[in-house]
Amino acid sequence: MRGVQLRPEWGDSKTASQIFCISRASLYRLHAEGKIRSTSLKERGKLKGKRLWDLDSIARLLEKGATGGEERGEA
């Protein structure tokens, strides 16, 4: 389908920031507040891992706070 962009379910900080224009610091703050979901891919014994963000949870948070216009799905 031309013109339709599918969003991945999970993305790293850079991807989430590009899609939603939210800073990395805000992602971590929203996660700490329990407002968005994430997971860390870290191997046992390693100090660092890869943080992935649930992009649908970010979209739901933004939709929940949206004002004006019609809600999605209503016609």
Secondary structure, DSSP 4 states (H G I P E B T S, - for coil): -TT--PPPSEE-HHHHHHHH---HHHHHHHHHTTSS-EEEE--TT-S--EEEEEHHHHHHHHHHH--SSPPTT--
